[in-house]
Amino acid sequence: MRKSLVALLLVLGAAASTANLALAAVEDGQGFGNEGLKEMNAQMSKELRSRAARLGTSAGTSDTTWVGFTPGHVGPGNYWSIYAGYGKDGYYRPINGVAHKGDWDFETPVNGDTLQGFYPLRNLYATTGGQTRTDRNRPWWAIDAGNMANYRINQANGRTFGVIGVWHRDGGSTQPAPGSLPSPGWAPATGNFAAWMGVRAHGDNTVSDAITNNPFNQDILAYYGFGSVSPSGNDEAFPGYGSQMDQMLYRDIDFTGAGTSNLSVHFKFRTVMATGVGTTASTRTGWFDSDPLGVTAGNTNPQLNNMISSSDAGDALAPRDSFMVYVGSGVENNTWLPAASNFGQGLPAQNVYDKQRRWFGEVLHWDRDPASPASNPQPKFYKELLSVAGNWPAGADTVNPNGYVDTTFTIANAALAPFLTKNNKIPAAALAKLPDVTGTVFPTLAQLDAARTLITTKWDSVVGVSYPTPAP
């Protein structure tokens, strides 16, 4: 189920800020919060400076012990060079010209990492500031914060506590969790495995990501949000899926030589998804379909069908957790166009920033069809085949725990389907410089195959020259 606000925070900085804010938040009976303020004159300022000058260290061995980054202690069991020492020895009390000791200063790279082992995290921001805005006027609430499951730090080492994608190959209940841990409550429709958009319980390392080597379990969402709604202090009840996520499972289909063949898409699926949706005006939130770039604020939605607004939809049609299937033209390694560019906001084409972690608009070309109505702009290069919410089949969560829906979609003459072809790949300026090919006859694939066979099998007899080709 989608939740609320988002803010950019560094964990260590958040802890320090919280402590400072607690001191600053004391208020008097009038709510002015000013009893922490105190006038200061020159004499008081001088006295405070003299007190600071008198600060020193204890001569005894019971002085404060500081623990943190200390240069020169990297080793097989100490990757981040963490060490401890007494304040009297200079730990945490910086000395001019001497490297900091027992102090994470985020200045000195450790194994090339300037964050010295820390992770910067984006946290949910859970206050309205007393304002009631539509979700389009607070788009930072609609960020897919649950995609932190796919975390990758912006450092050369690319360290992560996450996985490439939450969709993965899993055996469900046929791969039981160890010990007394809860196992997934589903079984594959056929065979031993299925593609599952979910994670296992904490401590269940049965299935891991082959790229990041992290297990598909609750730990990949450990830093998703701080604090809980439940009085127990824990809102998590895995196995299951997380909140405010947008996860995709992708497969390429090669149409080379397919001619006018039809494309049949056949799969079995089951869903057990939350159907609740927040309807409080000040906190209800939709999401972005293609990408979160561009402007969404205004009296009306300037990015229709990209910013899926809960405020605009109303309670009955408010967006909620859903499972969708698409077929279309993949972005591959070429550039993609942000959704806002379709609505006159002038964002240029972008390179795919991370080819393993993408927005929807970086997976399928999201361009809108200019012939579609402005009140409901439709995709030009992809087609939605299925969109469902809740439990499929009925009772999948209770009386029909192993049921599946068997589904087939057929696309006629798929190689020529307009939504499967990305047009205008060559810029007009570059195309104008190419030679005129009017009247040129290009060989067919069959003719090319015949020519290759003729050249490779009859070269010696026709040309009369043999070139030895020894094995490497």
Secondary structure by P-SEA (a helix, b strand, c coil): cbbbbbbbbcaaaaaaaaaaaaaaccccccccccccbbbbcaaaaaaaaaaaaabbbbccccccccccccccccccccccccccccccccccccccccccccccccccccccccccbbbbbbbbbccccccccccccccccccccccccccccccccccccccccccccccccccccccccccccccccccccccccccccccccccccccccccccccccccccccccccccccccccccccbbbbbbbbbbbcccccbbbbbbbbccccccccccccccccccccccccccccccccccccccccccccccccccccccccccccccccccbbbbccccccccccccccccccccccccccccccccccccccbbbbccccccccccccccccccccccbbbbbbbbbbccccccccccccccccaaaaaaccccccbbbbcaaaaaaaaaaaaccccccccbbbbbccc
